[in-house]
Amino acid sequence: MMAGRDEKKAKNHEDEEEAKDRLSDLPDCVLLHILSFLPETKWSVRTSVLSKRWKCLWASLPDLIFNGWGCDTSFFKKFVRRVLSGRNNLPVSKFFFHYLGADKSLVTRIINYSVSHNVQHFSIGLKFTSIRILFPLFSRCRSLKTLELEYFRELILLRDFSLPTLTTLHICSCSFCSHGSTRSIDPFLSLVNLKSLQLKDCNMAGVTSFKISGPQLHSLAIRQHCLWNGCKVEIFAPKLHSFLFIDTMPVEFSNLDFPLLEIAEIDAYLPDSEELFEKSHLNLINLFRGLYHAESLHVSSNTIEVLMELPVVLEAQASPFGRLKTLNIECCIKSFIIPDNVMNYFVSGSTFGENVSIEIQELSDFED
């Protein structure tokens, strides 16, 4: 019996070795594709212990993903430097770098490496490093298409951040501030080829006027708990096709004109303070006036509730949606009732009249 068990173990070992060899015999491009599904670079590097075939394979990966959240800072810095030194001299497609420390030399090396290797998609999150360190380093970048910024304080982009190839910008959990004595900012003015912009969980403390200039902007999303602090928002985006707004705070928009707008998605909430009910209602109506070119409108039951707060004011408003073809209302419960005056406000001004398609869906919430 012992001999039989030994033979079985030996056969299983041979089968494992054969399977391992089959994997190792695959071409580099296939193995690199497999490695690309690993969530972080550290896991790719660990495959180097599998065999000689795998030892340096990770060094040809086009994406670098370093997440320092929850890591020992000293170990994380050493690991990042080792990877950059050991990687093959190949272009970088995507570079993800989130770091809790304040080592400016490491951040400088990260950005210089990315720029010199023609990075196309760059995501950086720094809690203890100023955004100003990025300006001179990124100024010579001519390959960047997508940029994600997280956790920066005193964010000012303006003229110092001219990136002619940048088409997509995501800003999350950042604080904007005014420049010099002025309290009015136009932070994206130099990003003349920007097509997609997303602002999420941002703070506008100290800013009275926030302008979004995007002559080529196609998609704009403002979502999730931005702290506007009474700041007025002006948007210049003559080519905008898609606008999404999800927020719990009342926002005063001005000078909205989107002649090419196709889709607008609005999820506005009643504020916690009753003193802000009227302001939220009027601000929402003002926002809808600027969306009068929209062909498809998606609104949540939260938005309906804001409009219901002041029925007399709403009934005095003309419907702003002259081109509306589709109205999609997303409710949390089937029993939610939409008042006639709210429905008339949405559809009565459309040139499509009774042909406006109305869809009511039951959803838990707007998707993030």
N, C-alpha and C positions, 0 to 999 in steps of 0.2 A: 504493500500500500504506500509506503514511504516513497518508493521508486516512482510510483504512479503520480503522486503529488508533485514530486520534483520535476517530472517530465512535463506536467501541466503548467507549473510555474515557468519552466524554461520556454515552453511554447508561447505563453502569454507575454513573456519578456521579448521574445523574437517578434511577436505581432506588434508590440509597442514600438520597438526599434524600427520595424518596417514602416509603420504609420508615420513615425517621426521623420524617417528618411524621405517618404513621399512628400511630406510638407516642405522639407528643406530643398527638395529637388525642383520646387516650383520656381519660375523666374522671379527676379527681383521686383518687377513691377507688380506682380500678384501679391507677394509677401508685403510689400510696402502698402498696398491697398488694404490688406488685412490689418496691418499695424495702425492705419489711419483711423480705425474705429475705436481705438483705445482712448479714454477720456483725457489723459494727460501724458505729457512727454516722459514723465518718470516711469510710467508703465512700459513704454516702448523701449526705454534704455534698459530696463530689467530683462528684456528678452535676450540681451547680449550673452547671458550665461547659458543659454540653451545649447549652443554648439559654436564651432568656429564659423559656420555658415551664417549665424545670426549676430556674430560679435559686433560688426560695424554697420549692420543693416539700418539701424535707427538713424545713423548719421546722414542718411539721404532722404529722410522724411521732409516734405515741403512745409509742414505745419509744426509750429512750436507752441506748446501750451504749458504755461507755468502758473499754477495757482498757489499763492503763498498764504492764503487764508488758513489759519489753524496750524501752520507749520512753524518749526523752530527757525527763527529768522537767520541765524548764522548758518545752519545747514542749508537752508533754501538758497542763500546767496552763493555759497560754494558750489552747489549743484548747478545752478544756472550758469555760472562762469565755466564750469567744466563742460557742460553741454555745448556752449557757444564755441569753446576752444576745440572740441572734438568733432564738431559737425563738419561735413563736407562743404566746400565752397560752392553752394548751390543757391538759387533764388529761394526766397521765402514767400509762400503764398499767404499763410495766415500766422499771425503772431499774437498770442494771448498772454498778458502779463498782469497779474494782480498781486500787489505787494503791500504789506503792512509796515515795512520799515521806512527809514528816512535816508538811506544811502544814495546820495545823488550820483556818485560815480557809477553805481550799478545801473541806475535808471538811464544815465547818459550812455553807457555801453549798450544797453538794450536798444535804445532808439538808434544809435549810430549803426549798430549791427543790422537792424531792420531796414534802415534807409539804404545802406550800402549793398544789401542783398535784395533790393527791389521789392520790398514787401507790398502786397496788394490789400490785405485786410489786417487791421491792427486794432486790438482791444487792450486798453490799459486802465487799471484801477489803482489809484494811489491815495491813501488816506493822510499821509504825512509829508507829501512833497508838493511844492507849488506847481501849478500849471505853467508858470512862466519858464520853467526849465525846458518845456517842449518847443517853444517858439523858434529859437535859433537852430535847433537840431532838425526840426521837420521842414524848415524853410527850403531845403534843397531836395526834398522828396518829390519825385516826378512819377512815381508808380502807384501811389496810394489811392485806392478806390473806396474803401470802407474804413471808417474810424469810429470806435466806441470809447467814450470817456466816462469813467465812474469815480465818484467820491472826491472830486476836486473841489477846492474852495477858491473863492475869489476868481471865478471863471470870466475871463475877458478874451475873446478871440480876435475880432476886428482885423486891422491891417496886418498885424504880425503873423496871422495864420492863413496865408494865401496858399492854397493847395489846388492847383489847376486841374488835377485829375480826380479829385475827390467828388464822388457822386452820392455817397450815403454817409450820414452822420447820426449817431445815437448818443444822447447825453443822459446819464442816469445818476440820480442822487448827488447832483452838483449844485454849488451855490454861485449864482451870478452876482456881480457887483458892478457899480458904476465906474466910469473912467474919469479920474481927476475930479473937477468940481461939478461936472454934469451928472445928472441922475437919469439920463436917457441913454440907452445903449442900443446898438444895431450890430449884434455880435457876429452875424454870419455874412456881413456885407462883402467880404473878400472871397467868399466861397462861391464864385460866379457860376460854377457848373454843378452845384449841388442839386440832386433830383429827389432825394428822400431824406427827411429830417424827423427825428423822434425825440421828444423831451419827456422824461419820466421822473417823478419825485424830485423836482428841482426847486430851489429856493431863490426868490427874487428880492430878498431883503435889501433895502436901500435904493432900489431901482423904481422910479416912478413911471417910466415909459420903456417898454420892451418891444423892439421892432424886429420882425423876421423878414429879411429881404432875401428873396429867392427867385430871380428872373427865370431860372430853369426848373424850379421846384415842381415836382409832379405829385409827391405824396407828403403829407404832413400829419403827424400824430402827436397829440398832447395828452398825456395820461397820468393818472394815479397820484393824487395828493400833492400837486405842485403848490408851493406857498407863494401866492402872488402878492400878498400884503398891500392890496390896493393898487397894484401896478396895472397900468393900461397896456393892452397888447394890440399892436398894429401889425398887419400881415400884408406884405406886397409879394404876390405870387400869381402872376397873370396866366401861368400855364398849369396851375394846380388842377389835378383830376380827382384826387382823393383826400378827404379831410376827416380825421378822427379826433374826437374830444371826449375824454373820460376824466372827470374830476369831481371832487367833493366841495371845492371852494368856489365862490362866485368870482367870475372873471369878467372884466370889462373890455370887450373887443371894440376896436374902432377901425374905420377905413378898410372894411373887408370887401373885396371885389374879385371873384373868381369866375371869369367868363367861360372857362372850359370845365368847370366842376361837374363831375359825373356822380360821385358817391360821397355822401356825408353820413358819418356815424356819430351820434351824440348820446352820451350817458352822463347826464348832470344830476346831482343829488341835492336834496334839501339840506341846508346847513343845520348844524346842531342848535344854533342860536336863532330864536324867533325874530330877533331884530334884523337878521339878514335875509328873511324870507322874501320881502319885497324886492330887495336888491338882486337876489338870485333870479327872481322871476323876470325882472326888467332886463337884466344882463343876458338871460337866455333868449328873450324875444329879440334883443339887439343882435345876438349872434345869428339867429335864424334869418334876420333881414339880410345879413351878409352872405347867406347861403342860397339866395334866391335862384341861382342858376342850376342848382342840384337836380339831377334827373332821378336819382335813387336816394331815398332818405331812410336811415335806420335809427330808430329811437328806442330807448328802454322805458320800462314802466316807471323808473325813477324820474326820468325826464317828464313823463306825463304828469306825475305828482307835483312837480315844480310848477308846471303850467296851470294846474288845478287850484293853486293857492289863491290866485286873484282872478276869479272868473269875470268880473266886471271889466277889468283891464284887458283881459284876453279877448273878450267879445268886441272891444273897440278896435282891435288890431285887424288889418287886412291880411289875408293869407299872402306870404311873401313868395311862395313856391310856384312860379309861373310855368316852369318846365317839368314839373314833377310827373314821373311815369310810374314809380314804384314807391310805396310806403310800407316799410317793414317795422312792426312793433313787437318788441321782445318783452314778454311778461314772465314774472316768476311763478305765477299761479294761474290756473285756467279761469278762475272766477273773477279775475281783474276786469273791471268795467271801464271803458274809455268814454268819457262824456262826449256828447254831440258837439259841444262848442270847441273842444280840443280837436276832434276829427275834422270839423269844418275849417279850423285854422290851418290844418295841414293841407287839405285837398281842394278847398273851394276856389283857390286862385289859379289852379293849373289849367292850361289851355287844353289838356286832355280830358277835363271834366270828369264824367262818370267812368271813363275808361282807365282812370288811375287804378293800378293794381294794388290792393291792400292785403298784406299778409300779416297775420298775428301768430307768433310762435311762443311756445312756452320754453323758456330757458332759465337756468339758475342764475346767470349773469352774463354780461358782455364778456367775450373772450379777451384775455390779456394779449 
